[in-house]
């Protein structure tokens, strides 16, 4: 009976792993940020970043450093109803707070953007 239960649990874990592997991730943009900035209370250095979203949960973004920058942070967002300030180009916008820049919005297209929670 124990062996049978262990096989059922192992089978369920494998099934869950394969379902998770089906989720696809879309690159929203690649950005060169020339200054250090803050997201969710975490400081990120100046550098090149990839911003990705999960197609199943599009309000959570992953900001990941490229090259030797190994910083990464998940960001909770809400859809922005406005227009991309850069027109049709993907862009990040920041708010300056004292001597620190904070990520404010992420724009993928001229009408698809996300406001970063807590900013």
Residue pairs with C-beta under 8 A, 6 or more apart in sequence:
23 54
23 55
23 56
24 54
24 55
25 52
25 53
25 54
25 55
25 62
26 52
26 53
26 54
26 55
27 50
27 51
27 52
28 51
28 52
28 53
28 61
28 90
28 106
28 108
29 50
29 51
29 90
29 91
29 92
29 106
29 108
30 48
30 49
30 50
30 51
30 66
31 48
31 49
31 51
31 90
31 91
31 92
32 47
32 48
32 49
33 44
33 46
33 47
33 48
33 49
33 92
34 46
35 46
35 101
36 43
36 44
36 45
36 46
36 100
36 101
37 43
37 44
37 94
37 100
37 101
37 102
37 103
38 44
38 100
38 101
38 102
38 103
39 63
39 73
39 75
39 102
39 103
39 116
40 73
40 74
40 75
40 76
40 117
40 118
42 71
42 73
43 100
44 63
44 65
44 71
44 73
45 65
45 69
45 71
47 65
47 66
47 67
47 69
48 65
48 66
48 67
48 69
49 63
49 64
49 65
49 66
49 69
50 63
50 64
50 66
51 61
51 62
51 63
51 64
51 92
51 106
52 61
52 62
52 64
53 60
53 61
53 62
54 60
54 62
59 76
59 77
59 78
59 79
59 114
60 74
60 75
60 76
60 77
61 74
61 75
61 77
61 106
61 114
62 72
62 73
62 74
62 75
63 72
63 73
63 74
63 75
63 103
64 71
64 72
65 71
65 72
75 103
75 106
75 116
75 117
76 116
76 117
77 106
77 114
77 115
77 116
77 117
78 114
78 115
78 117
79 112
79 113
79 114
79 115
80 105
80 107
80 113
80 114
80 115
82 113
83 110
83 111
84 90
84 91
84 107
84 109
84 110
84 111
84 113
85 91
85 93
85 107
86 107
87 110
88 109
88 110
90 107
90 108
90 109
91 107
92 103
92 105
92 106
92 107
93 103
93 104
93 105
93 107
94 101
94 102
94 103
94 104
95 101
95 102
95 104
95 119
96 102
102 116
102 119
103 116
103 119
104 115
104 116
104 119
105 113
105 114
105 115
105 116
106 113
106 114
106 116
107 113
